Amino acid sequence: MIQDIAAAVIWCLALCLLPDLKRRKDKSILVAALTIATALTLNVDRIYIAGDHLLGSRNLLDLIANIFMVVGIYFLSRAVLRAADVSETVDIHNRAGLMVLGIVVGTLVVSFGLVDAPRTSTSFMKDYGSQGPAAVYSSVQFLYIGVVVAVTGLTCFRFRGEMARPYFRVAFVFIGLGCALAVVVVLAVLGMNVLHLTGELEVMTRLSYVYDAALVGAMVLLCVGLALPPVARRLQRRADTRAAAVLVERLFGVWDRITSERSEVRLDLAQPQTDRHGAPKRRLHRMLVEIQDALFVDPNLAQLLSQNDLDVLREAEQHLGARLAAASGHRRPKLSRKGDTTP
């Protein structure tokens, strides 16, 4: 049941990330979500039994799932570290991280090969954890995960105050807390491995409850933190699009009066736009540029502008985030409150 919940949560994260696939240059976070979700899904009992049967009923699917997990954790850390720190040292750490990941995967393969696991088991460590190679197999995996998520969590708390946007700061807090719970998961697993080797099965069972609760909590917090920035960006883009569309309507009368004598160079509003999200902002920018061009050619047109027209123009400029003088590359007349112009 725990694996089902964890897998469902991480697949929800992957679905949240998919809409931004084309916009995103670094796809590490999506790769992380997909590989971790795959690892957790392979451990769902029904899927594990059917899949391992196809592979010869030797628990090879457990090895495959664990390799997917450590690879996913590597990409998760890479994505968070790149978001927090864009310096060149991150790329150096990535190369070192790949080397460590390769060593971990190799150790998993070797130690798994030494485990005597003759039949399919949905509780691999419970059934075979009393063997030394099985303890090494599990401990190496979780030690790697523990170190990586600990570094990632500390990085989140270190850099969260430097994030420009509030939703990034909140997201880093969620990710940091998720990493902290992930460390609890790791400590629980290492403790269970030791207890299993020493025969303390009752204490091991009690510790497994900590593992279950921490695992679900870590997955939920990590997924919320990782999903928050892309979801917030999409909502912000939609809000900007709606605001730009309203400003286009409010500016239409001013634009039509000021550019009526320049129909050969002005915007064709009837022309279809393929990008429905970016179209209002581009139209607003084009209308502002054409208004300023017309005023530059004929400053007397400024007499046609009312106080309300000037307010709309300034709102539009503020929405776009920059004065049109910088956008067009020409020296524009400045609109005054009285409607006249100054060079």
QUIDAPE-V843219 format. One record per helix or strand of 2 or more residues. SS is the DSSP state (H for helix, E for strand). FROM is the first residue (numbers start at 1). TO is the last residue. If there is no record, write none. Layout:
SS|FROM|TO + SS|FROM|TO
//
This chain:
H|2|18 + H|28|42 + H|45|54 + H|60|84 + H|89|113 + H|124|128 + H|132|162 + H|166|198 + H|201|258 + H|260|262 + H|276|297 + H|299|304 + H|307|320 + H|324|328 + E|334|335 + E|341|342
//
